[in-house]
Each structure stands twice: as structure tokens, then as C-alpha cells.
Amino acid sequence: MTVVTPVRESSSRLPRAFWALWVCQLVNRLGSFVQPFLVLYLTQGRGLSAGTAGAVAAAVGAGSVVSQLVGGWLSDRVGRRRTMLVGFFGTAAALILLGSARSMELIWVAAFTVGLMGDLFRPAVQATVADLLQPGERVRAYGLLFWAINLGFSVSTVSAGVLANIGFGLLFWINAGTSVVAALVIWSMVPETRPVVEQASRRPLLPVALRDTTFLLMILLQIGYATIYFQGYSTLPLAMSGDGLPNSTYGLVIALNGLVIVVVQPFVSRYLTKLDRPKLLATSMLIVGLGFGVGAVVSTWWGYALSVVVWTVGEIGFAAVIGAVFADLAPVDLRGGYLGLAGSMSFGLGSVIGPIVGTNSLEHLGATTTWLACGVLGVVLFAGQLALAPALHARAAGTASAEAAT
């Protein structure tokens, strides 16, 4: 198999194309108005029942799971740049269709298409960063992208509430507009970085990935992490309500997640690049588990706020390094597919498993048991990730050697 990789920057300054991706992520998140308000739009603007609106929102989620698989495959087959352009332009069209749809059939189709197009760019962006940068620079780069996402989302959640009062239709059009702007940034500033692979030597993704034991174990650990993480958006509001706290308090408490990330991330990103990646990943998952475990002994707003701050610190470490770890695992010719499969299987499945397991545990076992289980799972993930560290180090060294030789 012959693989020709692009020339990558090796200085401490990140390349112009990376900052274009950073701007793209920020703009895209600044306009992410529709999904947080989709259920309200469907119930208030379209008169659907809460159950039907929730099912439509689930259709968006189903599209997102498929999206990363498709996006990873496309980024390896047709190119990173083309995949991102299709994703952003396609998202704009799907949002406009969803905002104007009247029949339930069209609403279902448009909702699934929004999910399908909306996450198409993610593995392509991650693969482009890995193509552009040396392995030692990737932690910093992925951390900066994570910060841009949270900065944009923090602003959008506030402004979306104001815009929704003017009219839900405005949310769809502005969200679509920011997707177009993101596409234009890619079009004008991001080159194609996909390594050139001889067609005769191109390998199929799944047969390679399914034989990759280290990769599969990593996905299993990340499903566990995502199961804990999504308690913050499913079980936590129910637990706080059960303690007699109003819904507005949950909104303020969960807003600390974005605030802490925006404030802390820029100051720790360079420090995180110096740490051992598997150990940082293990420690971060432990902190997230213990942060949720704090919920077992609190019942006040400030107690829950402390819990959110603790698990957000863990999230910062996790988000900074996870992309780099999976990039180290990925064969160069299957990088996009590996990253897409990792995102779809870990967070895709975790976003389904977490809310189901957490809410049922809360209902049948109680809040204390549910939060203690999160803490215990965090300890298990910590031990599992440390046990996998030697294999991850070996793969990272092998990937770096292979990239240096091309």
C-alpha cells in the first residue's frame, strides 16, 4: 500500500488552515439555534404533542449517529474538504426544509436529514487537523477546537432565546446562514489534505477496524464515558427537580459547564500537551465519574453547581486529548473512517444508552444509587484506560514512525 501524506507544519505556530477550521467551528456553533429549541418549535409552532416532538428530535439524533459514519467514509474516499462542504451546505438546505415543512412525513424526513448533514463535517475536521499537524501538536489543536465550540454554543444558547421570542422561523434561517458562512470559510481557506492512496491498495474500513482490538477497547471505554456524561442532560434536571429546585436553576447550573470551559480551556491547553495522553484520558474520566458522584451527597443548587464544575474539569482534559488518541490509533489511509466510527459508536451509542439507563435508574433505584454508580463507573473506566495505556503508547509510536517515513 502506497500512501503519500501532505507536508505538515512543524513550528509552534498553527497553520492558517487550522485557524480557518477554528473559525468555521465557532461560526457553526454561534448559529446552532434550532436543535436546542426544536421541541418547543414543534409543540408551540406546529402544535405537535410532546411525545411526537420528542420522537422528531430523536430522528435528528438517529441521523447524527449515521452522519459520522458516512462523514468518515466520505472524507477518506472523496476528500476532507468536499465532505465538509457537502455537510455545511446540506445542513443549510435541510434546516430550511425543516422550518418550512408542514406535513408530518416531510418533517420526519427533514429532521433525519438535519442530523445526517449536521455531523458530516466532524470526522473530516478531525482528520484534517491530524493531516496538517505533527502528533505532538494535535492535543493543543483539538483543545482549541473544543474551546471554539463551547464559546459559540454559550453565546448561541443565550441569543437563541431572544430570537425565539421574535419568531421560530428566524432561528432556522440564521442557523442555515451560519452553515453557509462556515462552508464559505472552508471553500476559501482550507485545502484538501487527504493522503493520496493508490486505488488498487485501498482497504475497506470495517474489516480493518473490527480486527483492531485496541481500537475496539477504546470505543468500549468511551461508550462508558459517554454514558456518564449524558446524565448531565437527562438525569440531572430530573434529580434537581426531585429535590424541589426549579427548572430555571438547572439552566443556570448547567450553564456553568460552558462558562468553565470558556474561561479555563485557554489557560490549560498548552499544559495539557505536555502530559501523558492515556494517563490524562484515564484521569479525566475518573474526574467526570466522581463529579457526577458528588450528586449522591448534595441537594442544594450550590451542591449541584459544584458537581458540574468538577465534571467539567474532567471534560476539558478528555476533550483535549481524545481526538489525538484516536488519530494516533488510525491508519493513515483510513484516518477519516476511524475517527467517524469512533465518534458514532462511542458518543452516538452513549447518547442513547446514557439517558435510558440514567433515568430508569433514577426512577427505580433513586438518586443516591444512580450518582454513586456514576462514580463507580468512573473508577472502572480509569482502571481500564490505564491498563490500555501500553498498547496506546505502542500504537502512537508506530503511527509517528510511519508518518515520518512518508
ZAMARGU-4260 file (C-alpha; in steps of 0.2 Angstrom, whole numbers, plus 5000, padded with zeros to 4 digits):
<rodrens>
0) 5000/5000/5000 | 5007/5017/4995 | 5002/5032/5005 | 5008/5050/5001 | 5004/5062/5016
5) 5004/5081/5014 | 5018/5091/5021 | 5014/5097/5038 | 5019/5112/5049 | 5031/5108/5062
10) 5033/5125/5070 | 5024/5131/5086 | 5013/5142/5076 | 4997/5133/5070 | 4994/5134/5051
15) 4982/5146/5043 | 4971/5131/5038 | 4969/5126/5056 | 4963/5143/5061 | 4951/5143/5047
20) 4944/5127/5054 | 4943/5135/5071 | 4933/5150/5064 | 4922/5138/5055 | 4918/5128/5071
25) 4915/5145/5080 | 4903/5152/5067 | 4894/5135/5066 | 4891/5134/5084 | 4886/5153/5085
30) 4871/5149/5074 | 4867/5132/5082 | 4849/5138/5087 | 4837/5125/5080 | 4842/5109/5090
35) 4840/5116/5107 | 4823/5124/5103 | 4817/5111/5091 | 4804/5103/5103 | 4797/5120/5108
40) 4796/5124/5090 | 4787/5108/5086 | 4775/5109/5101 | 4771/5128/5100 | 4774/5132/5082
45) 4767/5116/5074 | 4755/5110/5088 | 4763/5093/5090 | 4761/5083/5106 | 4776/5082/5117
50) 4779/5064/5113 | 4778/5067/5094 | 4790/5082/5096 | 4802/5071/5106 | 4802/5057/5093
55) 4806/5070/5079 | 4821/5076/5090 | 4826/5058/5091 | 4826/5057/5072 | 4839/5071/5072
60) 4849/5060/5084 | 4847/5045/5073 | 4853/5055/5058 | 4868/5061/5068 | 4874/5043/5073
65) 4874/5038/5054 | 4881/5055/5050 | 4898/5052/5057 | 4900/5035/5049 | 4896/5042/5032
70) 4907/5058/5035 | 4922/5047/5040 | 4920/5036/5025 | 4917/5051/5013 | 4932/5060/5020
75) 4944/5045/5015 | 4935/5042/4998 | 4931/5059/4991 | 4941/5071/5002 | 4940/5080/5018
80) 4936/5097/5010 | 4922/5090/4999 | 4914/5081/5014 | 4914/5097/5024 | 4907/5107/5010
85) 4893/5094/5007 | 4889/5094/5026 | 4888/5113/5028 | 4878/5116/5013 | 4867/5101/5015
90) 4864/5107/5033 | 4858/5124/5027 | 4846/5116/5015 | 4839/5103/5027 | 4836/5117/5040
95) 4826/5127/5028 | 4816/5112/5023 | 4813/5108/5041 | 4807/5125/5046 | 4795/5126/5031
100) 4789/5108/5032 | 4770/5106/5036 | 4766/5088/5033 | 4772/5075/5046 | 4781/5065/5033
105) 4791/5079/5027 | 4795/5084/5045 | 4802/5067/5048 | 4812/5067/5033 | 4819/5084/5036
110) 4823/5080/5054 | 4833/5065/5049 | 4842/5075/5036 | 4847/5088/5048 | 4855/5075/5059
115) 4863/5067/5044 | 4871/5083/5037 | 4874/5091/5053 | 4888/5080/5059 | 4895/5075/5042
120) 4909/5088/5045 | 4916/5081/5062 | 4927/5067/5056 | 4933/5077/5041 | 4938/5091/5053
125) 4947/5079/5065 | 4956/5070/5050 | 4961/5087/5043 | 4969/5093/5059 | 4978/5076/5060
130) 4984/5078/5042 | 4990/5096/5045 | 4999/5094/5061 | 5013/5083/5069 | 5007/5071/5083
135) 5014/5082/5097 | 5004/5097/5091 | 4987/5089/5090 | 4982/5089/5108 | 4983/5108/5108
140) 4974/5110/5092 | 4959/5098/5097 | 4958/5108/5113 | 4957/5125/5104 | 4943/5117/5093
145) 4934/5111/5108 | 4935/5129/5116 | 4928/5137/5100 | 4914/5125/5100 | 4909/5129/5118
150) 4912/5148/5116 | 4900/5148/5101 | 4887/5137/5110 | 4887/5148/5125 | 4883/5163/5115
155) 4870/5154/5104 | 4860/5147/5119 | 4858/5165/5126 | 4854/5173/5109 | 4843/5159/5103
160) 4830/5163/5117 | 4829/5181/5112 | 4827/5176/5094 | 4814/5163/5098 | 4803/5177/5106
165) 4803/5186/5089 | 4799/5170/5079 | 4805/5152/5077 | 4807/5154/5059 | 4821/5166/5061
170) 4831/5153/5071 | 4830/5141/5055 | 4836/5155/5043 | 4850/5161/5054 | 4856/5144/5058
175) 4856/5140/5039 | 4865/5156/5036 | 4879/5152/5048 | 4881/5135/5040 | 4883/5143/5023
180) 4896/5155/5030 | 4906/5140/5038 | 4906/5132/5021 | 4912/5148/5013 | 4927/5148/5025
185) 4931/5130/5021 | 4929/5134/5002 | 4941/5149/5003 | 4954/5144/5016 | 4955/5125/5019
190) 4965/5115/5006 | 4962/5096/5003 | 4973/5086/5015 | 4968/5069/5012 | 4983/5057/5009
195) 4985/5050/4991 | 4982/5032/4991 | 4984/5021/4976 | 4966/5014/4971 | 4972/4996/4970
200) 4979/4996/4988 | 4964/5005/4996 | 4957/4995/5011 | 4939/4993/5017 | 4936/5001/5034
205) 4926/4988/5043 | 4937/4973/5041 | 4952/4983/5047 | 4943/4991/5062 | 4935/4975/5068
210) 4951/4966/5069 | 4959/4981/5079 | 4957/4975/5097 | 4965/4991/5104 | 4953/5002/5094
215) 4938/4992/5099 | 4943/4993/5118 | 4945/5011/5116 | 4927/5013/5109 | 4920/5002/5123
220) 4928/5014/5136 | 4922/5029/5128 | 4904/5022/5127 | 4906/5021/5146 | 4912/5038/5147
225) 4898/5045/5136 | 4885/5035/5147 | 4891/5045/5162 | 4892/5062/5153 | 4875/5062/5146
230) 4867/5061/5163 | 4870/5080/5164 | 4857/5082/5151 | 4845/5069/5156 | 4845/5063/5174
235) 4852/5079/5182 | 4837/5090/5178 | 4825/5077/5185 | 4836/5074/5200 | 4836/5093/5204
240) 4818/5094/5201 | 4815/5080/5213 | 4825/5090/5226 | 4812/5104/5224 | 4823/5115/5213
245) 4815/5125/5199 | 4819/5122/5180 | 4827/5139/5179 | 4840/5133/5192 | 4845/5119/5182
250) 4848/5131/5167 | 4859/5141/5177 | 4869/5126/5185 | 4872/5118/5168 | 4877/5135/5160
255) 4892/5133/5172 | 4898/5119/5160 | 4901/5131/5146 | 4907/5145/5157 | 4921/5135/5165
260) 4926/5128/5148 | 4927/5145/5140 | 4937/5153/5155 | 4948/5138/5159 | 4952/5130/5142
265) 4964/5143/5135 | 4975/5143/5151 | 4977/5125/5152 | 4978/5119/5134 | 4997/5121/5132
270) 5000/5112/5149 | 4989/5098/5143 | 5000/5095/5128 | 5015/5090/5140 | 5005/5076/5149
275) 5005/5058/5145 | 4989/5056/5134 | 4982/5039/5140 | 4985/5044/5159 | 4977/5061/5156
280) 4962/5052/5147 | 4961/5040/5162 | 4962/5054/5175 | 4949/5064/5166 | 4936/5050/5165
285) 4939/5047/5184 | 4936/5066/5187 | 4920/5066/5177 | 4913/5050/5186 | 4917/5057/5203
290) 4910/5074/5198 | 4893/5066/5195 | 4896/5055/5210 | 4895/5071/5221 | 4876/5071/5217
295) 4874/5057/5229 | 4878/5069/5244 | 4870/5086/5238 | 4853/5093/5236 | 4855/5112/5235
300) 4859/5122/5220 | 4877/5126/5225 | 4880/5107/5228 | 4874/5103/5211 | 4884/5118/5204
305) 4900/5111/5212 | 4896/5094/5204 | 4895/5102/5187 | 4911/5112/5190 | 4921/5096/5195
310) 4915/5085/5180 | 4918/5100/5168 | 4936/5100/5173 | 4937/5082/5168 | 4928/5085/5152
315) 4941/5098/5147 | 4955/5086/5149 | 4945/5072/5140 | 4940/5083/5125 | 4958/5090/5123
320) 4966/5073/5121 | 4953/5060/5114 | 4954/5066/5096 | 4973/5065/5097 | 4972/5047/5104
325) 4961/5041/5091 | 4971/5050/5077 | 4986/5040/5084 | 4976/5024/5083 | 4970/5027/5065
330) 4980/5020/5050 | 4984/5035/5038 | 4974/5029/5024 | 4958/5025/5035 | 4960/5040/5046
335) 4943/5048/5042 | 4934/5032/5043 | 4942/5028/5060 | 4938/5045/5068 | 4920/5044/5061
340) 4917/5026/5068 | 4924/5031/5084 | 4913/5046/5086 | 4897/5037/5080 | 4900/5022/5091
345) 4906/5030/5107 | 4896/5046/5108 | 4882/5040/5097 | 4878/5025/5107 | 4882/5034/5123
350) 4869/5047/5119 | 4856/5033/5118 | 4862/5022/5132 | 4865/5036/5145 | 4848/5044/5146
355) 4839/5027/5146 | 4850/5019/5159 | 4851/5035/5170 | 4833/5040/5170 | 4827/5022/5174
360) 4840/5020/5187 | 4834/5037/5195 | 4816/5031/5194 | 4818/5013/5201 | 4834/5014/5212
365) 4834/5033/5217 | 4846/5047/5215 | 4859/5042/5228 | 4862/5025/5219 | 4862/5032/5202
370) 4875/5045/5206 | 4886/5033/5216 | 4885/5021/5201 | 4892/5035/5190 | 4907/5037/5202
375) 4910/5018/5202 | 4909/5018/5183 | 4922/5032/5183 | 4934/5021/5194 | 4931/5006/5182
380) 4935/5017/5167 | 4950/5024/5175 | 4957/5007/5178 | 4953/5001/5161 | 4961/5016/5152
385) 4977/5014/5162 | 4978/4995/5158 | 4976/5000/5139 | 4990/5013/5140 | 5005/5002/5135
390) 4995/4997/5119 | 4991/5015/5115 | 5009/5021/5118 | 5015/5007/5106 | 5002/5012/5093
395) 5006/5031/5094 | 5025/5027/5092 | 5021/5016/5077 | 5010/5029/5069 | 5023/5043/5072
400) 5036/5032/5063 | 5025/5028/5049 | 5021/5047/5046 | 5039/5052/5047 | 5044/5039/5034
405) 5031/5046/5021
</rodrens>
